[in-house]
Amino acid sequence: MKVEIKKEQFDPWEELVDYKKNQLQNNPKIGASSIFLGMMRDFNDDENIESMELEYYPDMTEKYLTKIVSDAIKKCKIMDGLVIHRVGLLIPTDPIVLVATWSEHRENAFKATREIMESLKSEAPFWKKESTNKGFKWVKPKNQTEENLDGS
C-alpha cells in the first residue's frame, strides 16, 4: 500500500509503472487492477476556473488517506492500493488524484477504487480554493449541503 501527497506535478502513468515494478513485482495472484485518474477541469458550477489551490494538514490528511486505503483493502478484499494526491497550485489538465487497486477479481478492484475515491472526494481533509475571473471561492466537499463559500 502506498499513500503519497505531492506538491509538484506528477505523471500518473509513470507512477503506476514504478509501483508495479517496485511493489507488486508481477504477483501472479493479481487478476485485476482498477485505476481512476482525476484531473483539474476548467469549469465548476457553471463558472470558468483559471486555477485552483489545494490545501491540507500534512499528518492529518496522510493518516486519513491511509485509513481509507486500509479499510478498502479489508472490506473489498483487494491485495494492494495506491493513492497519490496533489496539493498546491493546479491549472486545468493537471492530474489531481490517482487511485489504483489490485485484486484477484475485477469486481473487488472496481468496488475498492470507487469506495476510495468517494471517501476521498467527500470526507478527506483537503480544502479547495478556485480562482475565477470574478475572484476566488472556497469549495465545500460534495457531502455538505450548503452552497460554496464566496470570497472576494
Order of alpha helices (4+ residues) and beta strands (2+ residues): beta-alpha-beta-beta-beta-beta-alpha-beta-beta-beta-alpha-beta-beta-beta
